[in-house]
Amino acid sequence: MKRVVFLLLVGLVAFVFTTSDALAEPKKKCSADGKKHERSYKDGSHSVSFFDKMIKKLDLSDDQLVEANKLKNTYKKEAITQKAEIKVAGIELQELLTADKVDLKKVERKIKAIYDMKADLKVYRITEMESFKKLLTPKQKKKLKSCILKGGPHYDKGDKGASHH
């Protein structure tokens, strides 16, 4: 029974690492011109480029621009730190799994810790986005919402759907 649980756990961990690595790599997408372009990262790091694009699209005042750039830079530094901690935890998990005798309790705790860190990063991204929204006028908020609903910051009337291929 313990051997079956161990094999299932090892299989789960292998699956987690292969899919989490795939999720961390940028995805390519095709635009209307047929060229491949980098897509957002699924780990939350796309927010920096999202900030950049929204800052350009929303015609921010000088004061808003200063505050938006502060938010963006704070987010970027914290996201780098959190992602590094996740990678270190992944290495620690690999060490646990390659030990002569695998301690399933430690492995389980490490896996849960990794997922908690990933969730924290996503929550942080959302929190920072909400802080960004507080800087905006009602008209800018409406434009932001419209842009998000229509496919993200790269949406243009002449480029409908190009980002969804």
N, C-alpha and C positions, 0 to 999 in steps of 0.2 A: 504494500500500500504506500509506504513512504517513497519507494522508488518511482511509483506512478506519479505521485504528487511532485516529486523532484523533477521528473522528466517534463511534466506539464509546466512547471514553473520555469524551467530552463527554456522551453519552447516559447512561453509567453515573453520572457525577457528578450530572447532573440528577435521575436516579432516586434516588440516595443522599440528596440534599438534600430532595426531596419526601417521601420516606419517613421520613427522620430528623426532619423537622419534624412530621410526623404522629405519630411515636412520642413526641415530646416534649410534645405537647399532651395534656391530660387527656381520657380517654375517658369517655363517659357510659354508665351501665349502669342497667338497670331492676331495682328490687327487687320484692318480692311486692306492694307497694302500687301498683305501676305507675308510680311516680315515677322520674324520672331522677336519678341521683346521680353525683358525681364518682368516677372510678375511679382506681386507682393509675397513676402515671406509669411508663412503661416504661424510663425512663432511670435508675431507682434512687432517685429522690427520694421514692417512696412510703414509704421506710424510716422517715422522720421520723414520719409519721402512724402507721405500724406500731408504732414505739417507744411513741408516746403511748397507743395502744390496748392494747398489751401491758402497759404500766406500770399501767394501770387494771385490767385483767383479772386480773393475776397476784397481786394483794394483796401487793405488795412491802413489806418492812419499811422503816423510816425510813432505815436505812443503805443498803439496796439502792436505795431511791428516789433518794437523793443521787447514788450512783454511776451509776445508769441515766440520770439527767438530765445528768450530765457527759458520758457517752458520746453521748447524743442530741445535745447541743449541739455537741460536737466534730465529730460526723459532719455535722451540718447546715452548720457553717461550712466544713468541708473540701469538702463536696459543692457548695456554692455556688461556691467557688473553682475547683474542677475543671470545673464546667459553664461557668463564664465563660471558662476557657481553651479549652474546646471550641468555644464560640461565636466567640471571636477567631480560632481556627484556621480555622473555616468562612469567616469574612470574608477571611482571607488566601488561602484557596483560591479564593474568588470573584475576588479581585484577580489571582491567577495566570491564571485562566481568561479574564479580560477583557483581558489584555495583548495588544498588537498581534501578538506572536509568542509562542505558548504553549509553554513549556518542559515537555514531557511528563514528564521525569524529576522536576522540582520538583513538578508536580501529583501524580504518583504518591507521592512522599515525603510530601506534605502529607496526602493521603487516608489513607495508612497511619498517619501520626501521629495523625490524628483518631480512627481506630478504636482505636489503642493507648490513647488517653486515655479513650475510652468504656469499654474493657475494664478499665482501671485503676480507674475509678469503680465498676464493678460488683464487682470484687475487693475494693475498700475497703469497700463496703457489706456484703459477706459477712463480711469480717474483723471489722467492728464488731458485726455480729450475733452472731458467735461470742464476742466479748468480753462482750456482753450476757448470753449464755447462761451464762457462767462465774459471773455474779453470782447465779444462781438455785439454789434448793434442788432436790433430785431431784423433789419433788412439783410444783414450779413448772415445771421442765423438761418433765415429763410433760404438764402442762396446756398449755404452749406448743406442744409437738409435736402434741397432739390438736387444738388450735385451728388450727394451720397445715394439718394434714391435712384438716380439715373445712371449709376454705374461708376461712381467714384470721381476723384478730382480731375481725371483726364477727359471727362465727358465734354464734348462740344456738340452743338447742333449738327454740324457737318460730319460728325464722327459717331453717330448713333450706333451703339452696339459693337463698335470695333473692339472694345476692350473685353468683350464677353466670349471671344472665340477660343 
